[in-house]
Amino acid sequence: MLIASLAFIASLAASELDREPSMLLGLETRESKTLLSENAEDFYGLQLTPRDNRVCQVRAFFRGAPPRTARYCAGRVTGRQVARSGVAVLGVGETVQGIGTCFGRNRRIVAVRFFTGAGETVTAQTAACTGSFQEVRCQEGWVVQGVQLYFGGASWLRPQPGLQGLRPLCTARTAP
């Protein structure tokens, strides 16, 4: 298991993940978490869970692997909060080519939209958007392999951080 983990980390370091600053949607903060699949085309879904009107938990889904979670909620997430989650799931064989985000009144991300190569979209939304979606797409022949998430905005009065930024991590498609 250790050898497999080290091999995976080495392959990530050697791979060509696109962490271009221009791919950032929203704000980059000190609190960040990367949710990344082992294979290029495995990323297919995202669940946004709000608490106190702030997305504080993001769960990413990958084909053939358990979901990975970035959780910054103060306290445990309840079933009622999960029921208010926004979920975006692609169909079998579809890959994420780009991602868009929409912000709410509190200047935090309230919706995430996936774009496929075929022009289809799916959206995970937890509240009303106050503007249009900002979007970024991978370069031709690349797909989104995962996301880097940025949480922040907690204060003494509101200890609940929220999702303030997202960067899709693009990589070259694997050969068929």
Disulfide bonds with the S-S distance in Angstrom:
Cys56-Cys73 1.97
Cys102-Cys129 2.45
Cys138-Cys170 2.05
